[in-house]
Amino acid sequence: MISLAHAQAAAAPAAPGFADFLPLIIIFVLFWFMLIRPQMKRAKDQKKMLSELAKGDEVVTASGQVGKVSKIGEQYVSLEIADGVVTHVQKQAIQTLLPKGTIKTL
């Protein structure tokens, strides 16, 4: 006897709909709000801080060096890290702007 299951036609595959892509859309939205957007905000704040840098500001470099800005160039900044000791660092290496008087309290 031949089984009737073999004689049936195969079901046509369903066309992909919006519900099939919904998990991908949700993952992208979460990725945007949790990773991409905060990183863009930090980069914007860093760029603004570097553009507003002025002589006499107290800063911390990416390497952890603390100093007072004595001269600002296009690409480099001169930092006074001790009395009479001046180092030159790249402008992008400045990580944090400290409140005035912080160096004296260290």
Biopython code that builds the backbone (N, CA, C, O; Angstrom):
import numpy as np
from Bio.PDB.StructureBuilder import StructureBuilder

atoms = [
    (1, "MET", "N", (0.818, -1.175, 0.000)),
    (1, "MET", "CA", (0.000, 0.000, 0.000)),
    (1, "MET", "C", (0.880, 1.263, 0.000)),
    (1, "MET", "O", (1.892, 1.334, 0.697)),
    (2, "ILE", "N", (0.484, 2.208, -0.763)),
    (2, "ILE", "CA", (1.229, 3.467, -0.870)),
    (2, "ILE", "C", (0.628, 4.455, 0.119)),
    (2, "ILE", "O", (-0.587, 4.634, 0.199)),
    (3, "SER", "N", (1.506, 5.076, 0.853)),
    (3, "SER", "CA", (1.063, 6.045, 1.855)),
    (3, "SER", "C", (0.574, 7.311, 1.162)),
    (3, "SER", "O", (1.154, 7.750, 0.169)),
    (4, "LEU", "N", (-0.478, 7.880, 1.684)),
    (4, "LEU", "CA", (-1.035, 9.101, 1.101)),
    (4, "LEU", "C", (-0.154, 10.313, 1.383)),
    (4, "LEU", "O", (-0.261, 11.320, 0.683)),
    (5, "ALA", "N", (0.705, 10.241, 2.383)),
    (5, "ALA", "CA", (1.563, 11.374, 2.724)),
    (5, "ALA", "C", (2.533, 11.689, 1.599)),
    (5, "ALA", "O", (2.915, 12.843, 1.411)),
    (6, "HIS", "N", (2.936, 10.662, 0.847)),
    (6, "HIS", "CA", (3.871, 10.903, -0.251)),
    (6, "HIS", "C", (3.190, 11.560, -1.433)),
    (6, "HIS", "O", (3.862, 12.171, -2.264)),
    (7, "ALA", "N", (1.946, 11.456, -1.527)),
    (7, "ALA", "CA", (1.227, 11.987, -2.670)),
    (7, "ALA", "C", (0.819, 13.440, -2.482)),
    (7, "ALA", "O", (0.404, 14.088, -3.443)),
    (8, "GLN", "N", (0.925, 13.963, -1.274)),
    (8, "GLN", "CA", (0.520, 15.342, -1.045)),
    (8, "GLN", "C", (1.557, 16.303, -1.605)),
    (8, "GLN", "O", (2.749, 15.999, -1.627)),
    (9, "ALA", "N", (1.099, 17.457, -2.056)),
    (9, "ALA", "CA", (1.992, 18.490, -2.585)),
    (9, "ALA", "C", (2.687, 19.194, -1.419)),
    (9, "ALA", "O", (2.111, 19.348, -0.343)),
    (10, "ALA", "N", (3.913, 19.612, -1.642)),
    (10, "ALA", "CA", (4.672, 20.320, -0.608)),
    (10, "ALA", "C", (4.073, 21.702, -0.398)),
    (10, "ALA", "O", (3.609, 22.338, -1.345)),
    (11, "ALA", "N", (4.086, 22.163, 0.854)),
    (11, "ALA", "CA", (3.539, 23.480, 1.175)),
    (11, "ALA", "C", (4.468, 24.563, 0.633)),
    (11, "ALA", "O", (5.691, 24.442, 0.707)),
    (12, "ALA", "N", (3.882, 25.603, 0.096)),
    (12, "ALA", "CA", (4.663, 26.709, -0.441)),
    (12, "ALA", "C", (5.291, 27.478, 0.727)),
    (12, "ALA", "O", (4.618, 27.716, 1.729)),
    (13, "PRO", "N", (6.577, 27.874, 0.617)),
    (13, "PRO", "CA", (7.205, 28.626, 1.712)),
    (13, "PRO", "C", (6.549, 29.996, 1.864)),
    (13, "PRO", "O", (6.187, 30.647, 0.884)),
    (14, "ALA", "N", (6.409, 30.408, 3.107)),
    (14, "ALA", "CA", (5.774, 31.697, 3.387)),
    (14, "ALA", "C", (6.728, 32.837, 3.027)),
    (14, "ALA", "O", (7.938, 32.734, 3.228)),
    (15, "ALA", "N", (6.181, 33.894, 2.507)),
    (15, "ALA", "CA", (6.986, 35.069, 2.168)),
    (15, "ALA", "C", (7.416, 35.756, 3.468)),
    (15, "ALA", "O", (6.619, 35.862, 4.400)),
    (16, "PRO", "N", (8.680, 36.229, 3.540)),
    (16, "PRO", "CA", (9.124, 36.885, 4.773)),
    (16, "PRO", "C", (8.331, 38.176, 4.998)),
    (16, "PRO", "O", (8.136, 38.976, 4.083)),
    (17, "GLY", "N", (7.896, 38.345, 6.203)),
    (17, "GLY", "CA", (7.114, 39.518, 6.539)),
    (17, "GLY", "C", (7.836, 40.388, 7.547)),
    (17, "GLY", "O", (8.995, 40.147, 7.884)),
    (18, "PHE", "N", (7.134, 41.403, 8.021)),
    (18, "PHE", "CA", (7.697, 42.346, 8.987)),
    (18, "PHE", "C", (8.055, 41.644, 10.291)),
    (18, "PHE", "O", (9.051, 41.991, 10.927)),
    (19, "ALA", "N", (7.268, 40.679, 10.688)),
    (19, "ALA", "CA", (7.506, 39.982, 11.957)),
    (19, "ALA", "C", (8.818, 39.191, 11.931)),
    (19, "ALA", "O", (9.427, 38.973, 12.978)),
    (20, "ASP", "N", (9.245, 38.769, 10.769)),
    (20, "ASP", "CA", (10.511, 38.044, 10.666)),
    (20, "ASP", "C", (11.716, 38.960, 10.888)),
    (20, "ASP", "O", (12.748, 38.515, 11.392)),
    (21, "PHE", "N", (11.591, 40.223, 10.518)),
    (21, "PHE", "CA", (12.692, 41.169, 10.663)),
    (21, "PHE", "C", (12.631, 41.962, 11.969)),
    (21, "PHE", "O", (13.568, 42.695, 12.284)),
    (22, "LEU", "N", (11.564, 41.831, 12.719)),
    (22, "LEU", "CA", (11.392, 42.588, 13.954)),
    (22, "LEU", "C", (12.523, 42.352, 14.963)),
    (22, "LEU", "O", (13.003, 43.327, 15.541)),
    (23, "PRO", "N", (12.975, 41.116, 15.206)),
    (23, "PRO", "CA", (14.098, 40.949, 16.147)),
    (23, "PRO", "C", (15.375, 41.652, 15.691)),
    (23, "PRO", "O", (16.102, 42.191, 16.525)),
    (24, "LEU", "N", (15.666, 41.660, 14.392)),
    (24, "LEU", "CA", (16.843, 42.358, 13.889)),
    (24, "LEU", "C", (16.716, 43.862, 14.078)),
    (24, "LEU", "O", (17.692, 44.536, 14.411)),
    (25, "ILE", "N", (15.532, 44.381, 13.868)),
    (25, "ILE", "CA", (15.303, 45.813, 14.037)),
    (25, "ILE", "C", (15.471, 46.188, 15.503)),
    (25, "ILE", "O", (16.091, 47.207, 15.807)),
    (26, "ILE", "N", (14.942, 45.399, 16.404)),
    (26, "ILE", "CA", (15.062, 45.673, 17.837)),
    (26, "ILE", "C", (16.522, 45.621, 18.276)),
    (26, "ILE", "O", (16.961, 46.462, 19.060)),
    (27, "ILE", "N", (17.280, 44.643, 17.781)),
    (27, "ILE", "CA", (18.703, 44.540, 18.130)),
    (27, "ILE", "C", (19.457, 45.768, 17.627)),
    (27, "ILE", "O", (20.300, 46.304, 18.347)),
    (28, "PHE", "N", (19.176, 46.218, 16.422)),
    (28, "PHE", "CA", (19.849, 47.402, 15.883)),
    (28, "PHE", "C", (19.517, 48.639, 16.717)),
    (28, "PHE", "O", (20.410, 49.435, 17.008)),
    (29, "VAL", "N", (18.253, 48.818, 17.106)),
    (29, "VAL", "CA", (17.865, 49.978, 17.912)),
    (29, "VAL", "C", (18.577, 49.945, 19.267)),
    (29, "VAL", "O", (19.081, 50.973, 19.718)),
    (30, "LEU", "N", (18.623, 48.795, 19.914)),
    (30, "LEU", "CA", (19.338, 48.674, 21.186)),
    (30, "LEU", "C", (20.828, 48.952, 21.008)),
    (30, "LEU", "O", (21.432, 49.642, 21.830)),
    (31, "PHE", "N", (21.417, 48.425, 19.953)),
    (31, "PHE", "CA", (22.826, 48.655, 19.657)),
    (31, "PHE", "C", (23.090, 50.144, 19.486)),
    (31, "PHE", "O", (24.096, 50.657, 19.977)),
    (32, "TRP", "N", (22.193, 50.841, 18.794)),
    (32, "TRP", "CA", (22.349, 52.279, 18.559)),
    (32, "TRP", "C", (22.321, 53.046, 19.873)),
    (32, "TRP", "O", (23.206, 53.864, 20.126)),
    (33, "PHE", "N", (21.322, 52.799, 20.712)),
    (33, "PHE", "CA", (21.166, 53.582, 21.931)),
    (33, "PHE", "C", (22.148, 53.194, 23.032)),
    (33, "PHE", "O", (22.425, 54.009, 23.912)),
    (34, "MET", "N", (22.678, 51.982, 23.009)),
    (34, "MET", "CA", (23.575, 51.564, 24.082)),
    (34, "MET", "C", (25.052, 51.680, 23.717)),
    (34, "MET", "O", (25.888, 51.768, 24.617)),
    (35, "LEU", "N", (25.404, 51.684, 22.439)),
    (35, "LEU", "CA", (26.814, 51.724, 22.054)),
    (35, "LEU", "C", (27.179, 52.911, 21.162)),
    (35, "LEU", "O", (28.085, 53.676, 21.494)),
    (36, "ILE", "N", (26.501, 53.069, 20.061)),
    (36, "ILE", "CA", (26.910, 54.063, 19.074)),
    (36, "ILE", "C", (26.644, 55.485, 19.561)),
    (36, "ILE", "O", (27.532, 56.335, 19.485)),
    (37, "ARG", "N", (25.460, 55.755, 20.050)),
    (37, "ARG", "CA", (25.095, 57.107, 20.459)),
    (37, "ARG", "C", (25.949, 57.631, 21.614)),
    (37, "ARG", "O", (26.410, 58.770, 21.534)),
    (38, "PRO", "N", (26.187, 56.859, 22.691)),
    (38, "PRO", "CA", (27.056, 57.368, 23.761)),
    (38, "PRO", "C", (28.491, 57.622, 23.295)),
    (38, "PRO", "O", (29.126, 58.575, 23.747)),
    (39, "GLN", "N", (29.004, 56.784, 22.401)),
    (39, "GLN", "CA", (30.363, 56.982, 21.888)),
    (39, "GLN", "C", (30.447, 58.266, 21.072)),
    (39, "GLN", "O", (31.435, 58.993, 21.170)),
    (40, "MET", "N", (29.438, 58.552, 20.276)),
    (40, "MET", "CA", (29.423, 59.785, 19.492)),
    (40, "MET", "C", (29.351, 61.000, 20.411)),
    (40, "MET", "O", (29.986, 62.019, 20.139)),
    (41, "LYS", "N", (28.588, 60.902, 21.494)),
    (41, "LYS", "CA", (28.474, 62.007, 22.449)),
    (41, "LYS", "C", (29.815, 62.265, 23.140)),
    (41, "LYS", "O", (30.219, 63.417, 23.300)),
    (42, "ARG", "N", (30.511, 61.185, 23.555)),
    (42, "ARG", "CA", (31.820, 61.343, 24.191)),
    (42, "ARG", "C", (32.824, 61.983, 23.243)),
    (42, "ARG", "O", (33.598, 62.847, 23.654)),
    (43, "ALA", "N", (32.819, 61.571, 21.987)),
    (43, "ALA", "CA", (33.742, 62.139, 20.998)),
    (43, "ALA", "C", (33.444, 63.618, 20.768)),
    (43, "ALA", "O", (34.367, 64.419, 20.620)),
    (44, "LYS", "N", (32.181, 63.983, 20.736)),
    (44, "LYS", "CA", (31.787, 65.379, 20.553)),
    (44, "LYS", "C", (32.227, 66.217, 21.753)),
    (44, "LYS", "O", (32.733, 67.325, 21.573)),
    (45, "ASP", "N", (32.044, 65.710, 22.968)),
    (45, "ASP", "CA", (32.455, 66.426, 24.176)),
    (45, "ASP", "C", (33.973, 66.594, 24.228)),
    (45, "ASP", "O", (34.462, 67.654, 24.621)),
    (46, "GLN", "N", (34.724, 65.561, 23.835)),
    (46, "GLN", "CA", (36.188, 65.620, 23.820)),
    (46, "GLN", "C", (36.668, 66.670, 22.824)),
    (46, "GLN", "O", (37.578, 67.445, 23.121)),
    (47, "LYS", "N", (36.058, 66.693, 21.648)),
    (47, "LYS", "CA", (36.442, 67.667, 20.623)),
    (47, "LYS", "C", (36.153, 69.087, 21.096)),
    (47, "LYS", "O", (36.952, 69.993, 20.861)),
    (48, "LYS", "N", (35.023, 69.285, 21.758)),
    (48, "LYS", "CA", (34.664, 70.599, 22.281)),
    (48, "LYS", "C", (35.653, 71.039, 23.361)),
    (48, "LYS", "O", (36.070, 72.197, 23.389)),
    (49, "MET", "N", (36.028, 70.108, 24.256)),
    (49, "MET", "CA", (36.971, 70.424, 25.324)),
    (49, "MET", "C", (38.321, 70.831, 24.743)),
    (49, "MET", "O", (38.932, 71.786, 25.222)),
    (50, "LEU", "N", (38.795, 70.127, 23.724)),
    (50, "LEU", "CA", (40.079, 70.466, 23.114)),
    (50, "LEU", "C", (40.033, 71.810, 22.395)),
    (50, "LEU", "O", (41.023, 72.542, 22.398)),
    (51, "SER", "N", (38.918, 72.141, 21.789)),
    (51, "SER", "CA", (38.820, 73.417, 21.081)),
    (51, "SER", "C", (38.745, 74.596, 22.051)),
    (51, "SER", "O", (39.139, 75.708, 21.698)),
    (52, "GLU", "N", (38.244, 74.370, 23.272)),
    (52, "GLU", "CA", (38.122, 75.442, 24.262)),
    (52, "GLU", "C", (39.308, 75.494, 25.219)),
    (52, "GLU", "O", (39.296, 76.272, 26.173)),
    (53, "LEU", "N", (40.323, 74.684, 24.981)),
    (53, "LEU", "CA", (41.502, 74.640, 25.838)),
    (53, "LEU", "C", (42.207, 75.991, 25.824)),
    (53, "LEU", "O", (42.381, 76.591, 24.763)),
    (54, "ALA", "N", (42.613, 76.472, 27.004)),
    (54, "ALA", "CA", (43.254, 77.786, 27.101)),
    (54, "ALA", "C", (44.496, 77.693, 27.974)),
    (54, "ALA", "O", (44.670, 76.743, 28.737)),
    (55, "LYS", "N", (45.352, 78.695, 27.848)),
    (55, "LYS", "CA", (46.570, 78.762, 28.648)),
    (55, "LYS", "C", (46.181, 78.880, 30.119)),
    (55, "LYS", "O", (45.305, 79.668, 30.475)),
    (56, "GLY", "N", (46.838, 78.091, 30.970)),
    (56, "GLY", "CA", (46.551, 78.110, 32.402)),
    (56, "GLY", "C", (45.603, 77.015, 32.850)),
    (56, "GLY", "O", (45.421, 76.818, 34.051)),
    (57, "ASP", "N", (44.987, 76.292, 31.909)),
    (57, "ASP", "CA", (44.098, 75.185, 32.270)),
    (57, "ASP", "C", (44.909, 74.025, 32.833)),
    (57, "ASP", "O", (46.025, 73.765, 32.383)),
    (58, "GLU", "N", (44.355, 73.339, 33.806)),
    (58, "GLU", "CA", (44.994, 72.168, 34.385)),
    (58, "GLU", "C", (44.361, 70.933, 33.765)),
    (58, "GLU", "O", (43.139, 70.791, 33.737)),
    (59, "VAL", "N", (45.223, 70.032, 33.261)),
    (59, "VAL", "CA", (44.736, 68.894, 32.492)),
    (59, "VAL", "C", (45.436, 67.604, 32.914)),
    (59, "VAL", "O", (46.476, 67.623, 33.572)),
    (60, "VAL", "N", (44.830, 66.480, 32.514)),
    (60, "VAL", "CA", (45.430, 65.157, 32.660)),
    (60, "VAL", "C", (45.551, 64.581, 31.261)),
    (60, "VAL", "O", (44.601, 64.623, 30.480)),
    (61, "THR", "N", (46.725, 64.040, 30.947)),
    (61, "THR", "CA", (46.926, 63.421, 29.637)),
    (61, "THR", "C", (46.494, 61.961, 29.683)),
    (61, "THR", "O", (46.187, 61.427, 30.749)),
    (62, "ALA", "N", (46.473, 61.325, 28.527)),
    (62, "ALA", "CA", (46.085, 59.916, 28.435)),
    (62, "ALA", "C", (47.071, 59.022, 29.178)),
    (62, "ALA", "O", (46.705, 57.930, 29.615)),
    (63, "SER", "N", (48.318, 59.470, 29.328)),
    (63, "SER", "CA", (49.322, 58.679, 30.040)),
    (63, "SER", "C", (49.281, 58.913, 31.545)),
    (63, "SER", "O", (50.011, 58.261, 32.292)),
    (64, "GLY", "N", (48.431, 59.844, 32.002)),
    (64, "GLY", "CA", (48.292, 60.100, 33.433)),
    (64, "GLY", "C", (49.096, 61.274, 33.926)),
    (64, "GLY", "O", (49.115, 61.536, 35.129)),
    (65, "GLN", "N", (49.753, 61.981, 33.056)),
    (65, "GLN", "CA", (50.555, 63.140, 33.433)),
    (65, "GLN", "C", (49.634, 64.312, 33.741)),
    (65, "GLN", "O", (48.726, 64.619, 32.968)),
    (66, "VAL", "N", (49.874, 64.965, 34.876)),
    (66, "VAL", "CA", (49.076, 66.116, 35.281)),
    (66, "VAL", "C", (49.919, 67.364, 35.085)),
    (66, "VAL", "O", (51.085, 67.394, 35.476)),
    (67, "GLY", "N", (49.340, 68.389, 34.484)),
    (67, "GLY", "CA", (50.101, 69.606, 34.265)),
    (67, "GLY", "C", (49.218, 70.779, 33.926)),
    (67, "GLY", "O", (48.006, 70.653, 33.753)),
    (68, "LYS", "N", (49.868, 71.932, 33.837)),
    (68, "LYS", "CA", (49.181, 73.179, 33.507)),
    (68, "LYS", "C", (49.588, 73.578, 32.097)),
    (68, "LYS", "O", (50.773, 73.546, 31.764)),
    (69, "VAL", "N", (48.635, 73.949, 31.277)),
    (69, "VAL", "CA", (48.894, 74.332, 29.890)),
    (69, "VAL", "C", (49.650, 75.656, 29.883)),
    (69, "VAL", "O", (49.191, 76.653, 30.441)),
    (70, "SER", "N", (50.833, 75.647, 29.234)),
    (70, "SER", "CA", (51.611, 76.880, 29.159)),
    (70, "SER", "C", (51.625, 77.461, 27.742)),
    (70, "SER", "O", (51.833, 78.661, 27.568)),
    (71, "LYS", "N", (51.406, 76.623, 26.739)),
    (71, "LYS", "CA", (51.390, 77.093, 25.360)),
    (71, "LYS", "C", (50.551, 76.131, 24.534)),
    (71, "LYS", "O", (50.623, 74.916, 24.723)),
    (72, "ILE", "N", (49.760, 76.670, 23.623)),
    (72, "ILE", "CA", (48.906, 75.842, 22.767)),
    (72, "ILE", "C", (49.273, 76.090, 21.320)),
    (72, "ILE", "O", (49.280, 77.228, 20.851)),
    (73, "GLY", "N", (49.578, 75.007, 20.616)),
    (73, "GLY", "CA", (49.854, 75.085, 19.185)),
    (73, "GLY", "C", (48.732, 74.417, 18.413)),
    (73, "GLY", "O", (47.694, 74.057, 18.969)),
    (74, "GLU", "N", (48.965, 74.262, 17.116)),
    (74, "GLU", "CA", (47.955, 73.620, 16.262)),
    (74, "GLU", "C", (47.786, 72.143, 16.605)),
    (74, "GLU", "O", (46.663, 71.655, 16.730)),
    (75, "GLN", "N", (48.915, 71.425, 16.759)),
    (75, "GLN", "CA", (48.874, 69.992, 17.032)),
    (75, "GLN", "C", (49.401, 69.635, 18.418)),
    (75, "GLN", "O", (49.064, 68.577, 18.950)),
    (76, "TYR", "N", (50.221, 70.499, 19.010)),
    (76, "TYR", "CA", (50.881, 70.179, 20.271)),
    (76, "TYR", "C", (50.542, 71.192, 21.351)),
    (76, "TYR", "O", (50.197, 72.339, 21.067)),
    (77, "VAL", "N", (50.649, 70.741, 22.599)),
    (77, "VAL", "CA", (50.401, 71.579, 23.767)),
    (77, "VAL", "C", (51.617, 71.451, 24.679)),
    (77, "VAL", "O", (52.131, 70.351, 24.881)),
    (78, "SER", "N", (52.074, 72.567, 25.225)),
    (78, "SER", "CA", (53.162, 72.543, 26.195)),
    (78, "SER", "C", (52.559, 72.503, 27.585)),
    (78, "SER", "O", (51.740, 73.350, 27.943)),
    (79, "LEU", "N", (52.973, 71.500, 28.377)),
    (79, "LEU", "CA", (52.476, 71.334, 29.742)),
    (79, "LEU", "C", (53.595, 71.599, 30.730)),
    (79, "LEU", "O", (54.703, 71.083, 30.584)),
    (80, "GLU", "N", (53.300, 72.393, 31.721)),
    (80, "GLU", "CA", (54.249, 72.590, 32.815)),
    (80, "GLU", "C", (53.868, 71.591, 33.900)),
    (80, "GLU", "O", (52.847, 71.745, 34.570)),
    (81, "ILE", "N", (54.704, 70.559, 34.066)),
    (81, "ILE", "CA", (54.386, 69.494, 35.016)),
    (81, "ILE", "C", (55.031, 69.722, 36.377)),
    (81, "ILE", "O", (54.654, 69.083, 37.360)),
    (82, "ALA", "N", (56.000, 70.629, 36.440)),
    (82, "ALA", "CA", (56.637, 71.049, 37.693)),
    (82, "ALA", "C", (57.203, 72.440, 37.442)),
    (82, "ALA", "O", (57.184, 72.919, 36.308)),
    (83, "ASP", "N", (57.699, 73.085, 38.474)),
    (83, "ASP", "CA", (58.271, 74.425, 38.303)),
    (83, "ASP", "C", (59.454, 74.364, 37.350)),
    (83, "ASP", "O", (60.473, 73.748, 37.659)),
    (84, "GLY", "N", (59.324, 74.993, 36.208)),
    (84, "GLY", "CA", (60.391, 75.044, 35.227)),
    (84, "GLY", "C", (60.514, 73.810, 34.344)),
    (84, "GLY", "O", (61.397, 73.769, 33.487)),
    (85, "VAL", "N", (59.660, 72.800, 34.521)),
    (85, "VAL", "CA", (59.709, 71.584, 33.699)),
    (85, "VAL", "C", (58.529, 71.606, 32.730)),
    (85, "VAL", "O", (57.370, 71.522, 33.137)),
    (86, "VAL", "N", (58.844, 71.720, 31.444)),
    (86, "VAL", "CA", (57.803, 71.811, 30.419)),
    (86, "VAL", "C", (57.940, 70.618, 29.475)),
    (86, "VAL", "O", (59.033, 70.328, 28.986)),
    (87, "THR", "N", (56.847, 69.942, 29.226)),
    (87, "THR", "CA", (56.826, 68.848, 28.258)),
    (87, "THR", "C", (55.860, 69.204, 27.133)),
    (87, "THR", "O", (54.955, 70.021, 27.304)),
    (88, "HIS", "N", (56.070, 68.584, 26.000)),
    (88, "HIS", "CA", (55.205, 68.816, 24.845)),
    (88, "HIS", "C", (54.442, 67.527, 24.568)),
    (88, "HIS", "O", (55.043, 66.459, 24.455)),
    (89, "VAL", "N", (53.132, 67.624, 24.461)),
    (89, "VAL", "CA", (52.283, 66.471, 24.171)),
    (89, "VAL", "C", (51.353, 66.823, 23.021)),
    (89, "VAL", "O", (51.080, 67.993, 22.751)),
    (90, "GLN", "N", (50.875, 65.785, 22.355)),
    (90, "GLN", "CA", (49.894, 66.026, 21.299)),
    (90, "GLN", "C", (48.588, 66.488, 21.924)),
    (90, "GLN", "O", (48.231, 66.082, 23.030)),
    (91, "LYS", "N", (47.898, 67.325, 21.213)),
    (91, "LYS", "CA", (46.633, 67.868, 21.712)),
    (91, "LYS", "C", (45.615, 66.753, 21.976)),
    (91, "LYS", "O", (44.854, 66.826, 22.941)),
    (92, "GLN", "N", (45.598, 65.732, 21.129)),
    (92, "GLN", "CA", (44.648, 64.637, 21.284)),
    (92, "GLN", "C", (44.948, 63.786, 22.515)),
    (92, "GLN", "O", (44.091, 63.018, 22.951)),
    (93, "ALA", "N", (46.150, 63.909, 23.083)),
    (93, "ALA", "CA", (46.516, 63.124, 24.263)),
    (93, "ALA", "C", (45.909, 63.694, 25.538)),
    (93, "ALA", "O", (45.925, 63.034, 26.576)),
    (94, "ILE", "N", (45.381, 64.897, 25.476)),
    (94, "ILE", "CA", (44.752, 65.486, 26.661)),
    (94, "ILE", "C", (43.392, 64.836, 26.842)),
    (94, "ILE", "O", (42.539, 64.857, 25.955)),
    (95, "GLN", "N", (43.223, 64.258, 28.021)),
    (95, "GLN", "CA", (42.037, 63.450, 28.264)),
    (95, "GLN", "C", (40.999, 64.178, 29.110)),
    (95, "GLN", "O", (39.805, 64.118, 28.816)),
    (96, "THR", "N", (41.447, 64.866, 30.163)),
    (96, "THR", "CA", (40.508, 65.464, 31.101)),
    (96, "THR", "C", (40.933, 66.880, 31.462)),
    (96, "THR", "O", (42.120, 67.153, 31.640)),
    (97, "LEU", "N", (39.982, 67.758, 31.567)),
    (97, "LEU", "CA", (40.203, 69.115, 32.041)),
    (97, "LEU", "C", (39.864, 69.136, 33.526)),
    (97, "LEU", "O", (38.749, 68.791, 33.917)),
    (98, "LEU", "N", (40.828, 69.543, 34.356)),
    (98, "LEU", "CA", (40.635, 69.550, 35.799)),
    (98, "LEU", "C", (40.150, 70.911, 36.272)),
    (98, "LEU", "O", (40.402, 71.918, 35.610)),
    (99, "PRO", "N", (39.455, 70.961, 37.409)),
    (99, "PRO", "CA", (39.078, 72.253, 37.980)),
    (99, "PRO", "C", (40.324, 73.030, 38.420)),
    (99, "PRO", "O", (41.346, 72.431, 38.756)),
    (100, "LYS", "N", (40.235, 74.349, 38.417)),
    (100, "LYS", "CA", (41.365, 75.194, 38.805)),
    (100, "LYS", "C", (41.788, 74.877, 40.242)),
    (100, "LYS", "O", (40.950, 74.675, 41.121)),
    (101, "GLY", "N", (43.101, 74.837, 40.461)),
    (101, "GLY", "CA", (43.637, 74.586, 41.796)),
    (101, "GLY", "C", (43.814, 73.125, 42.159)),
    (101, "GLY", "O", (44.222, 72.816, 43.279)),
    (102, "THR", "N", (43.521, 72.232, 41.255)),
    (102, "THR", "CA", (43.627, 70.795, 41.534)),
    (102, "THR", "C", (45.080, 70.372, 41.727)),
    (102, "THR", "O", (45.372, 69.530, 42.576)),
    (103, "ILE", "N", (45.993, 70.949, 40.945)),
    (103, "ILE", "CA", (47.396, 70.551, 41.015)),
    (103, "ILE", "C", (47.984, 70.896, 42.390)),
    (103, "ILE", "O", (48.801, 70.138, 42.913)),
    (104, "LYS", "N", (47.589, 72.003, 42.969)),
    (104, "LYS", "CA", (48.108, 72.386, 44.282)),
    (104, "LYS", "C", (47.669, 71.430, 45.379)),
    (104, "LYS", "O", (48.356, 71.284, 46.390)),
    (105, "THR", "N", (46.534, 70.782, 45.187)),
    (105, "THR", "CA", (46.027, 69.865, 46.221)),
    (105, "THR", "C", (46.630, 68.473, 46.113)),
    (105, "THR", "O", (46.441, 67.651, 47.010)),
    (106, "LEU", "N", (47.358, 68.190, 45.022)),
    (106, "LEU", "CA", (47.943, 66.864, 44.843)),
    (106, "LEU", "C", (49.122, 66.661, 45.737)),
    (106, "LEU", "O", (49.737, 65.595, 45.716)),
]
sb = StructureBuilder()
sb.init_structure("model")
sb.init_model(0)
sb.init_chain("A")
sb.init_seg("    ")
for serial, (resi, resn, name, xyz) in enumerate(atoms, 1):
    if name == "N":
        sb.init_residue(resn, " ", resi, " ")
    sb.init_atom(name, np.array(xyz, "f"), 0.0, 1.0, " ", f" {name:<3s}", serial, name[0])
structure = sb.get_structure()
